[in-house]
Amino acid sequence: MNHPAMTPAALPPAVDSSIGGLLLASGKLSPENAERVLRMQQELGIRFGEAAQRLGLISEADIQQVLARQFDYPYLTPGDGGMSPQLVAAYHPFSPQVEVLRAVRSQLMLRWFGRGRKALAVAGVEPGDGASLFAANLAVVFSQLGEQTLLVDANLRTPRQQDIFGLKQRAGLSDVLAGRAELSVVEKIDELVDLSVLVSGTLPPNPQELLARAAFAGLNLNFESRYDVVLYDAPACVLGSDTLALASRVGGVLLVARKNRTSLGAISACVDQLQHAGIAVVGSVMVEH
């Protein structure tokens, strides 16, 4: 479905009438301005969105964003949401870069999630390979598919998801595993509808031991029963113990390498290490920056 080609004039009246409610709910229109739009709409016999645009109260970008919500394909306009601009799947969902993400999503649906799996770890080969940002964008595109998606920041040494999504400091995965917090700390990202995020939480002195506990296996089963897709932002593969502890519970890993930086030798060693531990390497992706 090509949302940019859609205009309010192409919508049936029943759908167009709900645009006003969504514009009000999103704060893009005040009740007073909505009344002005309704008066013009009735006087000229045009659609609500067109009347609001003629009055200069909303932009075409506002209309496109509302349409995306109507068709369960939410995204954000740049500057909204307080998230990192590098979250391209949320801010620029029709860009070539996000088309690549959707292609990866399709492959994962066929090769992993379509075979009854619910959880997958996303791990860089080395620190700085961009795995956290890739995992965040991948979670967004899964949620845009209508899949109830949970992104878990399981990098208990150098977590990034809290900053990427602009979330306030709070308890997270480590606190749940240590029995210091409940699952209520999972944060639903309202702007993206079907996406929830569990941040890493308090940085623990024993990340490997926390991830190796039976409590983590039970927690993962709980997540799998509540969500369609559970993505874990895992520590870099070369760190070894943390990644193996996590991936052995989840069952599969998607590896992320950086173009012109990650060596073939490091990738090969990582794959061998994971496969020797009985962990499926579902695939690998290469990011440019």
WOURLIN-V412647 format. One line per field, one symbol per residue. ss: DSSP state (A for helix, B for strand, O for the rest). psi: psi as a letter, one per 40 degrees, with the letter a starting at -180 (. if undefined). A space follows every 50 residues. Layout:
ss->???
psi->???
//
This chain:
ss->OOAAAOOAAAOOAAAAAAAAAAAAAOOOOOAAAAAAAAAAAAAAOOOAAA AAAAOOOOOAAAAAAAAAAAOOOOOOOOOOOOOOOOOAAAAOOOOAAAAA AAAAAAAAAAAOAAAOOOBBBBBBOOOOOOAAAAAAAAAAAAAAOOOOBB BBBOOOOOOOAAAAOOOOOOOOAAAAAOOOOOAAAOBBBAAAOOBBBBOO OOOOOOAAAAAAOAAAAAAAAAAAAAOOBBBBBBOOAAAOAAAAAAAAAA OBBBBBBBOOOOOAAAAAAAAAAAAAOOOBBBBBBBBOO
psi->hgddeiideeiidddddedddddddeeehidddddddddddddefiiddd ddddefdiidddddddddddffgiiiiheieeiheegddddgeeiddddd ddddddddddecdefeidihihhidiieeedddddddddddddeeehhhh hhgegedgieddddefiihiiadddddeeeiieeehhhgddecehihhid ahhiegdddddeidddddddddddeeidhhhhhiiideecdddddddddd dihhihihhedhidddddddddddddefhhhdaiihid.
//
